[in-house]
Every structure is written in C-alpha cells, then in structure tokens.
Amino acid sequence: MRICVTGATGLLGSHLAKELSKEHFVVGMSRDVLPSKWLDEALKKTILVRGDVRDFDFVRRVVSEYQIDTVFHLAALASVQIANVDPRTAYMNNVIGTVNVLDACRQLNVKTTIVMITDKIYGQVNDATELSPVLYAGPYETSKSCSFLIGESYRDFYGMNILLPVATNMYGFDEFNDRIVPNVIRQCLRNMQPIVYPTRIVRQYIYVEDVVDALLFIVDRYQNKPTSKSPEYPANLYQRQNVFNIAGETKTQEEVVMEILKHFPEWKAPYYVGGERTKELMYETIKMTDFGWKPQTTFEDGIAKTIELFRKYLGDAVKT
C-alpha cells in the first residue's frame, strides 16, 4: 500500500508510521517537526512533509503526488484545555481539517480512508456502543463529533470506503504530550512529587501500540467493504457502518498515578492539590466493538513499557 498518515509526529501517528513503514510506502504529514531522537527513529523510513491539514491545496497535492491509496487521518487539536480557550482553532483543525482530507480523498479516488475518532463523541455516558448517539459538549468534544458525522456523511453519500475507529485515551511514549501519563512520568524522572487533582474523573486507557495493532487489523479486515454508491440521500441513518469502538481499562486519575509510582519507590504517594484545571467530561466509557480484535497489553505492562521508553529516549535530558 501507499499510505499517508496525517499527524505523523504525534503519539499515535509516530507509532503507526513506524509500524506501517516496515512493509509499506509511507508519507507522513505534520505541521510541526521538533527535534526528537524518538521521531528520528520512528520516522526514518517515512517521507515526512511539512504542512497543515487546514490547507486543502497542500493536502490534495501530497495525496496526488505520492499516489496515495490509503489515508490515516490522525491530525487534530487534541487538547481539551486549548480547545476550551481557543475553540475556533479546535474547529478549524478538527472539522475543516477533516473535510479537507476527506474531499481530497474523494476527488482522487483514494481506496480507503481511516478517520481517528475519540470516545468523547458520546458525551458523558457509561458503556457507550457504536450505535450510541453522538453528542455535543465542550469545543473539543463537539469538534470531534462533527468530524465523526462528516466521516459518516462522506462514507454514505459518496459511497467512500471510510473506517471510523473510536478510541479511548491513548498513552505511551510521547515526549511532547502533556496528558496525565507522560506528565507524571516526567515529574518522577525530575525528582518531583507527582500531582493529583482530587476529582471524580474516570477514563479508559489503552496502550498506543494496541491501538496501532487495532488499526492494522481493521484495515486488513474491512478495507475492501465500501458502502454502495447511491444518487439518493442515505435511507438508513444510525446504521454506523465501519465504526469500531476500541476500549481500554477504566481508571481514576489517582489509580493512574499510583501505578506509575510503583516504578519510582522514592515516592510513596502523590501530592494532592485542590481545584480542577479545566472543564471536561467527568467520565466516558465505551464497550468494545466485537470486530475480531482485543487489546493485548494490560495497563500495568503498558505503563512499564512507557516508562522504559522515556528512560531510553530522554535519559538525563528530562531532568533539565
């Protein structure tokens, strides 16, 4: 396959490109390319082109010039905090960016397009299935709901082969990620007592390499099953064809921190601080879709692997 990965320097994008490039021709799109030993290694077999998915001409040119037949659309503004204070940027990246990618794929007859979606599209709900309603919430969640619905629209209205994996919170080695797992690991490596906010927030967590494995499985199993083209509007709404919930293990913020602290015996407990950092959903859990795949990495093993990679790629640099 000739594959394009948008957001190739992100957490999922870099791990996915590394795995895909073992057997396929891979082009990675990224707006920002920062110095990184990990990215140098992960993307050494990937052609990396710098540009913005908000620029339609750029997206179309890359897909056309490299004769791409499969696109993994991962590029997005993924920070709830940033989206809350700058909603316009969230919508431009997550909505217009998705439209640009899908329309370039439509115009150029790309065989398969995978649009990565977050479980936050289901709102604050427990055990959502792929048939659950897509809801609005804050700017980030709403922008991803729009991205999902746009994917469904292009899939059914234009008869495109679009796959929509919906993943829970991913974790793994990413030196630029500012979420709870990398933040706490960096704090521990810097000999700083990790912080816990006393909230009721509950999340599901899945190791990034499991998500990569799930995406490869989905493409292999489902890429040759496009919906039929029709000149009429879709008649069967909410069928949710080619939608795959990829669920992880349910953990509180405190449980996440305490698991990390098992690898740093000098810290027996985190530092508890008052107040919440930002408005966000308190809980959202989903049921795994039965599409023939299951995650292989336990939360304990995933945390251990993540810490090992932080020590390998950052070493003493994280202490500065």
C-alpha positions as semicolon CSV with decimal commas, in nm:
position;residue;x (nm);y (nm);z (nm)
1;M;0,000;0,000;0,000
2;R;0,097;0,364;-0,049
3;I;-0,008;0,525;0,276
4;C;-0,038;0,879;0,409
5;V;-0,051;0,943;0,784
6;T;-0,165;1,290;0,889
7;G;-0,036;1,398;1,228
8;A;0,263;1,168;1,182
9;T;0,471;1,324;1,459
10;G;0,204;1,279;1,727
11;L;0,169;0,998;1,979
12;L;-0,036;0,763;1,761
13;G;0,097;0,893;1,430
14;S;0,463;0,822;1,508
15;H;0,398;0,473;1,644
16;L;0,169;0,393;1,350
17;A;0,410;0,524;1,085
18;K;0,694;0,325;1,241
19;E;0,495;0,003;1,213
20;L;0,349;0,071;0,867
21;S;0,687;0,161;0,715
22;K;0,815;-0,190;0,782
23;E;0,611;-0,318;0,487
24;H;0,461;-0,018;0,307
25;F;0,549;0,312;0,141
26;V;0,453;0,577;0,397
27;V;0,423;0,955;0,372
28;G;0,370;1,149;0,692
29;M;0,210;1,494;0,714
30;S;0,293;1,719;1,006
31;R;0,262;2,088;1,078
32;D;0,530;2,080;1,349
33;V;0,852;1,879;1,339
34;L;1,051;1,913;1,661
35;P;1,397;1,769;1,737
36;S;1,348;1,420;1,877
37;K;1,553;1,101;1,896
38;W;1,230;0,902;1,903
39;L;1,088;1,067;1,592
40;D;1,420;1,029;1,408
41;E;1,399;0,655;1,468
42;A;1,024;0,606;1,430
43;L;1,004;0,805;1,105
44;K;1,336;0,711;0,948
45;K;1,159;0,514;0,672
46;T;0,875;0,766;0,635
47;I;0,875;1,054;0,388
48;L;0,787;1,348;0,612
49;V;0,624;1,652;0,450
50;R;0,554;1,964;0,649
51;G;0,220;2,135;0,612
52;D;-0,122;2,197;0,762
53;V;-0,439;1,993;0,706
54;R;-0,630;2,323;0,713
55;D;-0,466;2,393;0,375
56;F;-0,669;2,196;0,121
57;D;-0,426;2,252;-0,167
58;F;-0,143;2,111;0,043
59;V;-0,341;1,803;0,141
60;R;-0,455;1,734;-0,214
61;R;-0,106;1,785;-0,356
62;V;0,050;1,533;-0,116
63;V;-0,214;1,269;-0,181
64;S;-0,186;1,323;-0,557
65;E;0,193;1,346;-0,594
66;Y;0,263;1,038;-0,387
67;Q;-0,023;0,839;-0,545
68;I;-0,169;0,754;-0,206
69;D;-0,425;0,474;-0,186
70;T;-0,479;0,468;0,193
71;V;-0,501;0,763;0,432
72;F;-0,490;0,751;0,811
73;H;-0,625;1,087;0,927
74;L;-0,492;1,143;1,279
75;A;-0,406;1,515;1,273
76;A;-0,612;1,711;1,522
77;L;-0,600;1,960;1,803
78;A;-0,620;1,706;2,084
79;S;-0,602;1,924;2,395
80;V;-0,927;1,987;2,580
81;Q;-0,766;2,277;2,765
82;I;-0,651;2,454;2,450
83;A;-0,985;2,393;2,279
84;N;-1,169;2,547;2,574
85;V;-0,979;2,875;2,547
86;D;-0,943;2,875;2,167
87;P;-1,249;2,699;2,021
88;R;-1,203;2,847;1,675
89;T;-0,867;2,674;1,637
90;A;-1,022;2,346;1,755
91;Y;-1,296;2,366;1,493
92;M;-1,059;2,473;1,216
93;N;-0,825;2,181;1,286
94;N;-1,073;1,910;1,370
95;V;-1,362;2,000;1,139
96;I;-1,215;2,181;0,840
97;G;-0,906;1,960;0,853
98;T;-1,125;1,650;0,829
99;V;-1,328;1,797;0,541
100;N;-1,006;1,877;0,353
101;V;-0,868;1,527;0,395
102;L;-1,192;1,355;0,300
103;D;-1,257;1,574;-0,001
104;A;-0,904;1,525;-0,129
105;C;-0,959;1,150;-0,092
106;R;-1,293;1,179;-0,272
107;Q;-1,152;1,379;-0,562
108;L;-0,853;1,149;-0,604
109;N;-1,042;0,821;-0,553
110;V;-0,838;0,708;-0,255
111;K;-0,922;0,346;-0,182
112;T;-0,951;0,362;0,198
113;T;-0,964;0,649;0,448
114;I;-0,939;0,597;0,823
115;V;-1,056;0,888;1,039
116;M;-0,946;0,856;1,402
117;I;-1,219;0,949;1,649
118;T;-1,229;0,991;2,028
119;D;-1,472;0,828;2,269
120;K;-1,569;1,179;2,384
121;I;-1,813;1,200;2,091
122;Y;-2,058;1,000;2,304
123;G;-2,055;1,263;2,580
124;Q;-2,078;1,181;2,949
125;V;-2,210;0,826;2,940
126;N;-2,107;0,481;3,055
127;D;-2,072;0,178;2,826
128;A;-2,149;0,359;2,500
129;T;-2,170;0,139;2,192
130;E;-2,101;0,232;1,832
131;L;-2,477;0,287;1,796
132;S;-2,498;0,538;2,082
133;P;-2,598;0,895;1,994
134;V;-2,320;1,138;1,908
135;L;-2,347;1,437;2,141
136;Y;-2,208;1,786;2,189
137;A;-2,019;1,907;2,495
138;G;-1,720;2,144;2,503
139;P;-1,539;2,271;2,192
140;Y;-1,303;1,972;2,171
141;E;-1,572;1,708;2,212
142;T;-1,809;1,886;1,975
143;S;-1,542;1,932;1,709
144;K;-1,470;1,559;1,716
145;S;-1,842;1,479;1,696
146;C;-1,855;1,697;1,385
147;S;-1,554;1,514;1,244
148;F;-1,727;1,180;1,305
149;L;-2,053;1,287;1,141
150;I;-1,865;1,431;0,844
151;G;-1,693;1,096;0,804
152;E;-2,028;0,916;0,809
153;S;-2,168;1,162;0,556
154;Y;-1,881;1,118;0,309
155;R;-1,894;0,742;0,358
156;D;-2,264;0,706;0,280
157;F;-2,339;1,000;0,049
158;Y;-2,036;0,950;-0,176
159;G;-2,003;0,573;-0,125
160;M;-1,648;0,607;0,005
161;N;-1,469;0,336;0,199
162;I;-1,424;0,524;0,526
163;L;-1,339;0,349;0,852
164;L;-1,413;0,523;1,182
165;P;-1,224;0,378;1,481
166;V;-1,329;0,534;1,813
167;A;-1,055;0,501;2,074
168;T;-1,036;0,574;2,444
169;N;-0,747;0,771;2,599
170;M;-0,420;0,654;2,449
171;Y;-0,096;0,655;2,642
172;G;0,262;0,563;2,554
173;F;0,593;0,732;2,489
174;D;0,550;1,084;2,354
175;E;0,789;1,346;2,485
176;F;0,567;1,634;2,371
177;N;0,235;1,506;2,507
178;D;0,100;1,694;2,812
179;R;-0,151;1,440;2,938
180;I;-0,151;1,265;3,272
181;V;0,073;0,963;3,196
182;P;0,368;1,145;3,036
183;N;0,333;1,438;3,277
184;V;0,358;1,217;3,585
185;I;0,648;1,017;3,442
186;R;0,839;1,335;3,364
187;Q;0,773;1,467;3,714
188;C;0,909;1,147;3,868
189;L;1,216;1,147;3,645
190;R;1,281;1,506;3,756
191;N;1,253;1,401;4,121
192;M;0,932;1,599;4,158
193;Q;0,641;1,467;4,360
194;P;0,358;1,397;4,112
195;I;0,036;1,592;4,144
196;V;-0,317;1,454;4,169
197;Y;-0,626;1,670;4,140
198;P;-0,898;1,535;4,373
199;T;-1,165;1,498;4,106
200;R;-1,413;1,226;4,021
201;I;-1,276;1,197;3,668
202;V;-1,278;0,843;3,529
203;R;-1,124;0,747;3,198
204;Q;-1,046;0,436;2,995
205;Y;-0,682;0,395;2,898
206;I;-0,531;0,192;2,615
207;Y;-0,166;0,148;2,520
208;V;-0,077;0,317;2,192
209;E;0,075;0,005;2,035
210;D;-0,253;-0,178;2,093
211;V;-0,432;0,099;1,902
212;V;-0,179;0,062;1,619
213;D;-0,246;-0,312;1,613
214;A;-0,622;-0,249;1,610
215;L;-0,596;-0,007;1,317
216;L;-0,389;-0,251;1,113
217;F;-0,642;-0,524;1,190
218;I;-0,936;-0,304;1,089
219;V;-0,777;-0,201;0,760
220;D;-0,683;-0,559;0,675
221;R;-1,028;-0,693;0,759
222;Y;-1,258;-0,414;0,643
223;Q;-1,087;-0,203;0,376
224;N;-1,248;-0,393;0,090
225;K;-1,603;-0,341;0,211
226;P;-1,712;0,003;0,087
227;T;-2,073;0,109;0,103
228;S;-2,262;0,113;-0,224
229;K;-2,291;0,438;-0,415
230;S;-2,635;0,585;-0,447
231;P;-2,767;0,907;-0,604
232;E;-3,014;0,937;-0,315
233;Y;-2,967;1,051;0,041
234;P;-2,886;0,770;0,288
235;A;-3,209;0,600;0,388
236;N;-3,088;0,412;0,696
237;L;-2,949;0,663;0,943
238;Y;-2,757;0,544;1,250
239;Q;-2,651;0,217;1,093
240;R;-2,296;0,315;1,186
241;Q;-2,123;0,103;0,926
242;N;-1,747;0,060;0,969
243;V;-1,745;0,216;1,318
244;F;-1,524;0,040;1,574
245;N;-1,508;0,119;1,945
246;I;-1,158;0,045;2,080
247;A;-1,195;0,036;2,458
248;G;-0,932;0,037;2,730
249;E;-0,915;-0,025;3,105
250;T;-1,115;0,205;3,333
251;K;-0,904;0,403;3,582
252;T;-0,935;0,706;3,806
253;Q;-0,666;0,973;3,790
254;E;-0,535;0,856;4,127
255;E;-0,512;0,494;4,008
256;V;-0,308;0,606;3,706
257;V;-0,063;0,797;3,923
258;M;-0,028;0,516;4,177
259;E;0,052;0,265;3,902
260;I;0,330;0,491;3,775
261;L;0,465;0,536;4,129
262;K;0,526;0,161;4,154
263;H;0,826;0,227;3,928
264;F;0,952;0,515;4,144
265;P;0,978;0,380;4,501
266;E;1,117;0,711;4,629
267;W;0,761;0,848;4,602
268;K;0,509;0,672;4,822
269;A;0,219;0,900;4,739
270;P;0,129;1,189;4,509
271;Y;0,073;1,549;4,615
272;Y;-0,297;1,630;4,626
273;V;-0,398;1,979;4,516
274;G;-0,737;2,143;4,514
275;G;-0,936;2,266;4,217
276;E;-0,992;2,140;3,866
277;R;-0,772;2,255;3,581
278;T;-1,037;2,280;3,313
279;K;-1,395;2,199;3,225
280;E;-1,417;1,845;3,094
281;L;-1,634;1,536;3,098
282;M;-1,617;1,359;3,434
283;Y;-1,649;1,015;3,284
284;E;-1,699;0,849;2,948
285;T;-1,666;0,476;2,897
286;I;-1,738;0,263;2,593
287;K;-1,793;-0,102;2,516
288;M;-1,550;-0,272;2,285
289;T;-1,700;-0,345;1,944
290;D;-1,685;-0,713;1,857
291;F;-1,484;-0,678;1,537
292;G;-1,248;-0,969;1,590
293;W;-0,974;-0,795;1,788
294;K;-0,888;-0,748;2,154
295;P;-0,615;-0,541;2,324
296;Q;-0,312;-0,741;2,434
297;T;-0,139;-0,501;2,675
298;T;-0,252;-0,466;3,035
299;F;-0,241;-0,121;3,192
300;E;0,040;-0,236;3,421
301;D;0,251;-0,361;3,128
302;G;0,175;-0,054;2,919
303;I;0,290;0,180;3,194
304;A;0,609;-0,022;3,239
305;K;0,682;-0,006;2,865
306;T;0,613;0,367;2,856
307;I;0,850;0,440;3,145
308;E;1,118;0,225;2,983
309;L;1,094;0,427;2,661
310;F;1,108;0,758;2,849
311;R;1,430;0,645;3,013
312;K;1,569;0,517;2,684
313;Y;1,498;0,818;2,464
314;L;1,519;1,105;2,710
315;G;1,758;0,983;2,977
316;D;1,906;1,269;3,175
317;A;1,755;1,524;2,934
318;V;1,420;1,511;3,114
319;K;1,588;1,636;3,431
320;T;1,686;1,968;3,278
